[in-house]
Amino acid sequence: MECPVCNKRMEAREIRGIMTDVCNEHGIWLDRGELEKIMEKIKQEGWGDGFAESLSSWRYGF
Ligand SMILES: [Zn+2]
């Protein structure tokens, strides 16, 4: 998968069982369905405020 901003190849990275794509310059990308899955997991498993806050720096665009 290429970054939608710079078109460079991104690194696939698994975060708590959710596959994401990471651009060194533009951060973590994931689609809307994945965002909902992560939010659901956070609610069910209680990952902590720090992780939920870090989600705001993620990008969604696929
Ligand atoms: Zn990029």
PDB file of the backbone (N, CA, C, O) and the ligand in Angstrom, with CONECT records:
HET     ZN  A 101       1
ATOM      1  N   MET A   1       0.843  -1.197   0.000  1.00  0.00           N
ATOM      2  CA  MET A   1       0.000   0.000   0.000  1.00  0.00           C
ATOM      3  C   MET A   1       0.886   1.258   0.000  1.00  0.00           C
ATOM      4  O   MET A   1       1.863   1.333   0.745  1.00  0.00           O
ATOM      5  N   GLU A   2       0.535   2.242  -0.841  1.00  0.00           N
ATOM      6  CA  GLU A   2       1.305   3.488  -0.860  1.00  0.00           C
ATOM      7  C   GLU A   2       0.583   4.569  -0.059  1.00  0.00           C
ATOM      8  O   GLU A   2      -0.645   4.575   0.027  1.00  0.00           O
ATOM      9  N   CYS A   3       1.353   5.474   0.519  1.00  0.00           N
ATOM     10  CA  CYS A   3       0.780   6.588   1.267  1.00  0.00           C
ATOM     11  C   CYS A   3      -0.029   7.465   0.314  1.00  0.00           C
ATOM     12  O   CYS A   3       0.468   7.824  -0.754  1.00  0.00           O
ATOM     13  N   PRO A   4      -1.269   7.817   0.675  1.00  0.00           N
ATOM     14  CA  PRO A   4      -2.116   8.667  -0.189  1.00  0.00           C
ATOM     15  C   PRO A   4      -1.551  10.079  -0.353  1.00  0.00           C
ATOM     16  O   PRO A   4      -1.930  10.783  -1.289  1.00  0.00           O
ATOM     17  N   VAL A   5      -0.660  10.503   0.532  1.00  0.00           N
ATOM     18  CA  VAL A   5      -0.112  11.852   0.449  1.00  0.00           C
ATOM     19  C   VAL A   5       1.146  11.881  -0.416  1.00  0.00           C
ATOM     20  O   VAL A   5       1.237  12.677  -1.351  1.00  0.00           O
ATOM     21  N   CYS A   6       2.116  11.016  -0.108  1.00  0.00           N
ATOM     22  CA  CYS A   6       3.412  11.091  -0.783  1.00  0.00           C
ATOM     23  C   CYS A   6       3.660   9.936  -1.752  1.00  0.00           C
ATOM     24  O   CYS A   6       4.668   9.920  -2.458  1.00  0.00           O
ATOM     25  N   ASN A   7       2.737   8.969  -1.786  1.00  0.00           N
ATOM     26  CA  ASN A   7       2.845   7.834  -2.703  1.00  0.00           C
ATOM     27  C   ASN A   7       4.052   6.935  -2.461  1.00  0.00           C
ATOM     28  O   ASN A   7       4.423   6.135  -3.319  1.00  0.00           O
ATOM     29  N   LYS A   8       4.655   7.073  -1.293  1.00  0.00           N
ATOM     30  CA  LYS A   8       5.731   6.131  -0.952  1.00  0.00           C
ATOM     31  C   LYS A   8       5.124   4.881  -0.343  1.00  0.00           C
ATOM     32  O   LYS A   8       4.047   4.905   0.252  1.00  0.00           O
ATOM     33  N   ARG A   9       5.855   3.791  -0.515  1.00  0.00           N
ATOM     34  CA  ARG A   9       5.379   2.530   0.044  1.00  0.00           C
ATOM     35  C   ARG A   9       5.361   2.609   1.567  1.00  0.00           C
ATOM     36  O   ARG A   9       6.303   3.103   2.188  1.00  0.00           O
ATOM     37  N   MET A  10       4.275   2.115   2.156  1.00  0.00           N
ATOM     38  CA  MET A  10       4.164   2.160   3.606  1.00  0.00           C
ATOM     39  C   MET A  10       4.479   0.798   4.199  1.00  0.00           C
ATOM     40  O   MET A  10       4.407  -0.228   3.522  1.00  0.00           O
ATOM     41  N   GLU A  11       4.824   0.809   5.463  1.00  0.00           N
ATOM     42  CA  GLU A  11       5.123  -0.412   6.197  1.00  0.00           C
ATOM     43  C   GLU A  11       3.839  -0.918   6.843  1.00  0.00           C
ATOM     44  O   GLU A  11       3.182  -0.183   7.582  1.00  0.00           O
ATOM     45  N   ALA A  12       3.480  -2.171   6.568  1.00  0.00           N
ATOM     46  CA  ALA A  12       2.323  -2.756   7.230  1.00  0.00           C
ATOM     47  C   ALA A  12       2.694  -3.074   8.672  1.00  0.00           C
ATOM     48  O   ALA A  12       3.735  -3.676   8.936  1.00  0.00           O
ATOM     49  N   ARG A  13       1.849  -2.671   9.589  1.00  0.00           N
ATOM     50  CA  ARG A  13       2.150  -2.897  10.998  1.00  0.00           C
ATOM     51  C   ARG A  13       0.886  -3.327  11.728  1.00  0.00           C
ATOM     52  O   ARG A  13      -0.177  -2.732  11.548  1.00  0.00           O
ATOM     53  N   GLU A  14       1.004  -4.345  12.539  1.00  0.00           N
ATOM     54  CA  GLU A  14      -0.142  -4.801  13.311  1.00  0.00           C
ATOM     55  C   GLU A  14      -0.123  -4.140  14.675  1.00  0.00           C
ATOM     56  O   GLU A  14       0.873  -4.207  15.395  1.00  0.00           O
ATOM     57  N   ILE A  15      -1.229  -3.500  15.027  1.00  0.00           N
ATOM     58  CA  ILE A  15      -1.342  -2.846  16.326  1.00  0.00           C
ATOM     59  C   ILE A  15      -2.532  -3.454  17.047  1.00  0.00           C
ATOM     60  O   ILE A  15      -3.684  -3.222  16.679  1.00  0.00           O
ATOM     61  N   ARG A  16      -2.246  -4.220  18.059  1.00  0.00           N
ATOM     62  CA  ARG A  16      -3.296  -4.881  18.844  1.00  0.00           C
ATOM     63  C   ARG A  16      -4.267  -5.661  17.966  1.00  0.00           C
ATOM     64  O   ARG A  16      -5.478  -5.617  18.180  1.00  0.00           O
ATOM     65  N   GLY A  17      -3.739  -6.366  16.987  1.00  0.00           N
ATOM     66  CA  GLY A  17      -4.576  -7.224  16.160  1.00  0.00           C
ATOM     67  C   GLY A  17      -5.219  -6.521  14.983  1.00  0.00           C
ATOM     68  O   GLY A  17      -5.936  -7.155  14.208  1.00  0.00           O
ATOM     69  N   ILE A  18      -4.979  -5.212  14.825  1.00  0.00           N
ATOM     70  CA  ILE A  18      -5.539  -4.456  13.706  1.00  0.00           C
ATOM     71  C   ILE A  18      -4.405  -4.120  12.739  1.00  0.00           C
ATOM     72  O   ILE A  18      -3.381  -3.575  13.151  1.00  0.00           O
ATOM     73  N   MET A  19      -4.581  -4.442  11.459  1.00  0.00           N
ATOM     74  CA  MET A  19      -3.540  -4.132  10.494  1.00  0.00           C
ATOM     75  C   MET A  19      -3.636  -2.666  10.072  1.00  0.00           C
ATOM     76  O   MET A  19      -4.705  -2.179   9.707  1.00  0.00           O
ATOM     77  N   THR A  20      -2.509  -1.983  10.130  1.00  0.00           N
ATOM     78  CA  THR A  20      -2.452  -0.589   9.710  1.00  0.00           C
ATOM     79  C   THR A  20      -1.289  -0.434   8.731  1.00  0.00           C
ATOM     80  O   THR A  20      -0.454  -1.329   8.604  1.00  0.00           O
ATOM     81  N   ASP A  21      -1.239   0.697   8.045  1.00  0.00           N
ATOM     82  CA  ASP A  21      -0.121   1.011   7.165  1.00  0.00           C
ATOM     83  C   ASP A  21       0.532   2.281   7.681  1.00  0.00           C
ATOM     84  O   ASP A  21      -0.144   3.269   7.967  1.00  0.00           O
ATOM     85  N   VAL A  22       1.850   2.245   7.796  1.00  0.00           N
ATOM     86  CA  VAL A  22       2.558   3.355   8.425  1.00  0.00           C
ATOM     87  C   VAL A  22       3.496   4.021   7.423  1.00  0.00           C
ATOM     88  O   VAL A  22       4.351   3.362   6.831  1.00  0.00           O
ATOM     89  N   CYS A  23       3.331   5.344   7.234  1.00  0.00           N
ATOM     90  CA  CYS A  23       4.246   6.151   6.438  1.00  0.00           C
ATOM     91  C   CYS A  23       5.185   6.862   7.407  1.00  0.00           C
ATOM     92  O   CYS A  23       4.742   7.433   8.403  1.00  0.00           O
ATOM     93  N   ASN A  24       6.469   6.824   7.114  1.00  0.00           N
ATOM     94  CA  ASN A  24       7.437   7.467   8.007  1.00  0.00           C
ATOM     95  C   ASN A  24       7.161   8.951   8.163  1.00  0.00           C
ATOM     96  O   ASN A  24       7.425   9.526   9.219  1.00  0.00           O
ATOM     97  N   GLU A  25       6.632   9.573   7.123  1.00  0.00           N
ATOM     98  CA  GLU A  25       6.417  11.021   7.172  1.00  0.00           C
ATOM     99  C   GLU A  25       5.008  11.401   7.583  1.00  0.00           C
ATOM    100  O   GLU A  25       4.800  12.450   8.192  1.00  0.00           O
ATOM    101  N   HIS A  26       4.032  10.554   7.254  1.00  0.00           N
ATOM    102  CA  HIS A  26       2.642  10.972   7.444  1.00  0.00           C
ATOM    103  C   HIS A  26       1.857  10.137   8.444  1.00  0.00           C
ATOM    104  O   HIS A  26       0.644  10.299   8.574  1.00  0.00           O
ATOM    105  N   GLY A  27       2.534   9.257   9.139  1.00  0.00           N
ATOM    106  CA  GLY A  27       1.871   8.585  10.241  1.00  0.00           C
ATOM    107  C   GLY A  27       1.108   7.334   9.849  1.00  0.00           C
ATOM    108  O   GLY A  27       1.364   6.717   8.815  1.00  0.00           O
ATOM    109  N   ILE A  28       0.164   6.980  10.706  1.00  0.00           N
ATOM    110  CA  ILE A  28      -0.545   5.714  10.588  1.00  0.00           C
ATOM    111  C   ILE A  28      -1.837   5.909   9.798  1.00  0.00           C
ATOM    112  O   ILE A  28      -2.614   6.823  10.074  1.00  0.00           O
ATOM    113  N   TRP A  29      -2.053   5.048   8.823  1.00  0.00           N
ATOM    114  CA  TRP A  29      -3.269   5.109   8.013  1.00  0.00           C
ATOM    115  C   TRP A  29      -4.104   3.863   8.231  1.00  0.00           C
ATOM    116  O   TRP A  29      -3.578   2.758   8.365  1.00  0.00           O
ATOM    117  N   LEU A  30      -5.401   4.055   8.263  1.00  0.00           N
ATOM    118  CA  LEU A  30      -6.289   2.913   8.326  1.00  0.00           C
ATOM    119  C   LEU A  30      -7.652   3.319   7.785  1.00  0.00           C
ATOM    120  O   LEU A  30      -7.959   4.508   7.701  1.00  0.00           O
ATOM    121  N   ASP A  31      -8.464   2.343   7.420  1.00  0.00           N
ATOM    122  CA  ASP A  31      -9.760   2.707   6.846  1.00  0.00           C
ATOM    123  C   ASP A  31     -10.814   2.833   7.938  1.00  0.00           C
ATOM    124  O   ASP A  31     -10.585   2.497   9.100  1.00  0.00           O
ATOM    125  N   ARG A  32     -11.982   3.332   7.524  1.00  0.00           N
ATOM    126  CA  ARG A  32     -13.028   3.627   8.503  1.00  0.00           C
ATOM    127  C   ARG A  32     -13.464   2.379   9.244  1.00  0.00           C
ATOM    128  O   ARG A  32     -13.717   2.430  10.448  1.00  0.00           O
ATOM    129  N   GLY A  33     -13.556   1.254   8.540  1.00  0.00           N
ATOM    130  CA  GLY A  33     -13.964   0.009   9.192  1.00  0.00           C
ATOM    131  C   GLY A  33     -12.993  -0.382  10.291  1.00  0.00           C
ATOM    132  O   GLY A  33     -13.393  -0.860  11.352  1.00  0.00           O
ATOM    133  N   GLU A  34     -11.707  -0.172  10.021  1.00  0.00           N
ATOM    134  CA  GLU A  34     -10.690  -0.505  11.018  1.00  0.00           C
ATOM    135  C   GLU A  34     -10.780   0.425  12.216  1.00  0.00           C
ATOM    136  O   GLU A  34     -10.590   0.002  13.356  1.00  0.00           O
ATOM    137  N   LEU A  35     -11.070   1.693  11.954  1.00  0.00           N
ATOM    138  CA  LEU A  35     -11.220   2.637  13.064  1.00  0.00           C
ATOM    139  C   LEU A  35     -12.332   2.168  14.010  1.00  0.00           C
ATOM    140  O   LEU A  35     -12.171   2.179  15.231  1.00  0.00           O
ATOM    141  N   GLU A  36     -13.467   1.754  13.420  1.00  0.00           N
ATOM    142  CA  GLU A  36     -14.577   1.307  14.254  1.00  0.00           C
ATOM    143  C   GLU A  36     -14.194   0.072  15.062  1.00  0.00           C
ATOM    144  O   GLU A  36     -14.569  -0.058  16.227  1.00  0.00           O
ATOM    145  N   LYS A  37     -13.445  -0.832  14.437  1.00  0.00           N
ATOM    146  CA  LYS A  37     -13.008  -2.033  15.156  1.00  0.00           C
ATOM    147  C   LYS A  37     -12.129  -1.658  16.339  1.00  0.00           C
ATOM    148  O   LYS A  37     -12.267  -2.212  17.430  1.00  0.00           O
ATOM    149  N   ILE A  38     -11.229  -0.715  16.113  1.00  0.00           N
ATOM    150  CA  ILE A  38     -10.321  -0.312  17.184  1.00  0.00           C
ATOM    151  C   ILE A  38     -11.098   0.356  18.312  1.00  0.00           C
ATOM    152  O   ILE A  38     -10.857   0.068  19.484  1.00  0.00           O
ATOM    153  N   MET A  39     -12.036   1.251  17.965  1.00  0.00           N
ATOM    154  CA  MET A  39     -12.803   1.932  19.005  1.00  0.00           C
ATOM    155  C   MET A  39     -13.608   0.918  19.827  1.00  0.00           C
ATOM    156  O   MET A  39     -13.743   1.055  21.043  1.00  0.00           O
ATOM    157  N   GLU A  40     -14.137  -0.098  19.143  1.00  0.00           N
ATOM    158  CA  GLU A  40     -14.903  -1.129  19.828  1.00  0.00           C
ATOM    159  C   GLU A  40     -14.007  -1.913  20.794  1.00  0.00           C
ATOM    160  O   GLU A  40     -14.395  -2.200  21.927  1.00  0.00           O
ATOM    161  N   LYS A  41     -12.809  -2.251  20.325  1.00  0.00           N
ATOM    162  CA  LYS A  41     -11.864  -2.979  21.178  1.00  0.00           C
ATOM    163  C   LYS A  41     -11.475  -2.139  22.393  1.00  0.00           C
ATOM    164  O   LYS A  41     -11.360  -2.657  23.504  1.00  0.00           O
ATOM    165  N   ILE A  42     -11.277  -0.849  22.173  1.00  0.00           N
ATOM    166  CA  ILE A  42     -10.892   0.020  23.286  1.00  0.00           C
ATOM    167  C   ILE A  42     -11.976  -0.002  24.352  1.00  0.00           C
ATOM    168  O   ILE A  42     -11.690  -0.080  25.547  1.00  0.00           O
ATOM    169  N   LYS A  43     -13.243   0.069  23.898  1.00  0.00           N
ATOM    170  CA  LYS A  43     -14.365   0.062  24.843  1.00  0.00           C
ATOM    171  C   LYS A  43     -14.424  -1.255  25.608  1.00  0.00           C
ATOM    172  O   LYS A  43     -14.611  -1.278  26.824  1.00  0.00           O
ATOM    173  N   GLN A  44     -14.259  -2.359  24.864  1.00  0.00           N
ATOM    174  CA  GLN A  44     -14.423  -3.676  25.481  1.00  0.00           C
ATOM    175  C   GLN A  44     -13.256  -4.030  26.391  1.00  0.00           C
ATOM    176  O   GLN A  44     -13.445  -4.610  27.460  1.00  0.00           O
ATOM    177  N   GLU A  45     -12.050  -3.679  25.960  1.00  0.00           N
ATOM    178  CA  GLU A  45     -10.863  -4.161  26.656  1.00  0.00           C
ATOM    179  C   GLU A  45     -10.230  -3.112  27.558  1.00  0.00           C
ATOM    180  O   GLU A  45      -9.398  -3.436  28.405  1.00  0.00           O
ATOM    181  N   GLY A  46     -10.626  -1.847  27.375  1.00  0.00           N
ATOM    182  CA  GLY A  46     -10.062  -0.806  28.214  1.00  0.00           C
ATOM    183  C   GLY A  46      -8.570  -0.631  28.013  1.00  0.00           C
ATOM    184  O   GLY A  46      -7.776  -1.016  28.871  1.00  0.00           O
ATOM    185  N   TRP A  47      -8.181  -0.048  26.877  1.00  0.00           N
ATOM    186  CA  TRP A  47      -6.757   0.102  26.585  1.00  0.00           C
ATOM    187  C   TRP A  47      -6.130   1.279  27.299  1.00  0.00           C
ATOM    188  O   TRP A  47      -4.905   1.390  27.348  1.00  0.00           O
ATOM    189  N   GLY A  48      -6.939   2.152  27.850  1.00  0.00           N
ATOM    190  CA  GLY A  48      -6.379   3.304  28.556  1.00  0.00           C
ATOM    191  C   GLY A  48      -6.483   4.574  27.743  1.00  0.00           C
ATOM    192  O   GLY A  48      -6.541   4.545  26.514  1.00  0.00           O
ATOM    193  N   ASP A  49      -6.507   5.702  28.458  1.00  0.00           N
ATOM    194  CA  ASP A  49      -6.694   7.004  27.818  1.00  0.00           C
ATOM    195  C   ASP A  49      -5.559   7.348  26.876  1.00  0.00           C
ATOM    196  O   ASP A  49      -5.788   7.965  25.835  1.00  0.00           O
ATOM    197  N   GLY A  50      -4.346   6.965  27.216  1.00  0.00           N
ATOM    198  CA  GLY A  50      -3.201   7.305  26.381  1.00  0.00           C
ATOM    199  C   GLY A  50      -3.349   6.777  24.969  1.00  0.00           C
ATOM    200  O   GLY A  50      -3.058   7.479  24.001  1.00  0.00           O
ATOM    201  N   PHE A  51      -3.803   5.531  24.852  1.00  0.00           N
ATOM    202  CA  PHE A  51      -3.933   4.961  23.524  1.00  0.00           C
ATOM    203  C   PHE A  51      -5.058   5.631  22.756  1.00  0.00           C
ATOM    204  O   PHE A  51      -4.901   5.937  21.574  1.00  0.00           O
ATOM    205  N   ALA A  52      -6.192   5.864  23.407  1.00  0.00           N
ATOM    206  CA  ALA A  52      -7.316   6.511  22.740  1.00  0.00           C
ATOM    207  C   ALA A  52      -6.912   7.900  22.236  1.00  0.00           C
ATOM    208  O   ALA A  52      -7.315   8.316  21.150  1.00  0.00           O
ATOM    209  N   GLU A  53      -6.120   8.601  23.029  1.00  0.00           N
ATOM    210  CA  GLU A  53      -5.655   9.924  22.605  1.00  0.00           C
ATOM    211  C   GLU A  53      -4.758   9.835  21.385  1.00  0.00           C
ATOM    212  O   GLU A  53      -4.818  10.686  20.498  1.00  0.00           O
ATOM    213  N   SER A  54      -3.929   8.806  21.341  1.00  0.00           N
ATOM    214  CA  SER A  54      -2.996   8.686  20.226  1.00  0.00           C
ATOM    215  C   SER A  54      -3.742   8.447  18.917  1.00  0.00           C
ATOM    216  O   SER A  54      -3.210   8.722  17.841  1.00  0.00           O
ATOM    217  N   LEU A  55      -4.955   7.945  18.998  1.00  0.00           N
ATOM    218  CA  LEU A  55      -5.745   7.716  17.784  1.00  0.00           C
ATOM    219  C   LEU A  55      -6.001   9.011  17.019  1.00  0.00           C
ATOM    220  O   LEU A  55      -6.152   8.992  15.798  1.00  0.00           O
ATOM    221  N   SER A  56      -6.049  10.121  17.725  1.00  0.00           N
ATOM    222  CA  SER A  56      -6.355  11.388  17.058  1.00  0.00           C
ATOM    223  C   SER A  56      -5.245  11.796  16.091  1.00  0.00           C
ATOM    224  O   SER A  56      -5.461  12.635  15.216  1.00  0.00           O
ATOM    225  N   SER A  57      -4.063  11.208  16.244  1.00  0.00           N
ATOM    226  CA  SER A  57      -2.974  11.533  15.323  1.00  0.00           C
ATOM    227  C   SER A  57      -2.933  10.576  14.140  1.00  0.00           C
ATOM    228  O   SER A  57      -2.099  10.730  13.248  1.00  0.00           O
ATOM    229  N   TRP A  58      -3.819   9.596  14.124  1.00  0.00           N
ATOM    230  CA  TRP A  58      -3.872   8.655  13.011  1.00  0.00           C
ATOM    231  C   TRP A  58      -4.650   9.291  11.865  1.00  0.00           C
ATOM    232  O   TRP A  58      -5.391  10.255  12.058  1.00  0.00           O
ATOM    233  N   ARG A  59      -4.471   8.736  10.670  1.00  0.00           N
ATOM    234  CA  ARG A  59      -5.119   9.292   9.499  1.00  0.00           C
ATOM    235  C   ARG A  59      -6.038   8.244   8.891  1.00  0.00           C
ATOM    236  O   ARG A  59      -5.792   7.040   8.963  1.00  0.00           O
ATOM    237  N   TYR A  60      -7.114   8.755   8.285  1.00  0.00           N
ATOM    238  CA  TYR A  60      -8.090   7.865   7.674  1.00  0.00           C
ATOM    239  C   TYR A  60      -8.369   8.366   6.271  1.00  0.00           C
ATOM    240  O   TYR A  60      -8.672   9.543   6.073  1.00  0.00           O
ATOM    241  N   GLY A  61      -8.269   7.489   5.312  1.00  0.00           N
ATOM    242  CA  GLY A  61      -8.488   8.002   3.977  1.00  0.00           C
ATOM    243  C   GLY A  61      -8.687   6.964   2.894  1.00  0.00           C
ATOM    244  O   GLY A  61      -8.976   7.318   1.751  1.00  0.00           O
ATOM    245  N   PHE A  62      -8.544   5.715   3.216  1.00  0.00           N
ATOM    246  CA  PHE A  62      -8.672   4.718   2.149  1.00  0.00           C
ATOM    247  C   PHE A  62     -10.109   4.534   1.732  1.00  0.00           C
ATOM    248  O   PHE A  62     -10.396   3.731   0.844  1.00  0.00           O
TER     249      PHE A  62
HETATM  250 ZN    ZN A 101       3.439   9.753   3.294  1.00  0.00          ZN2+
END
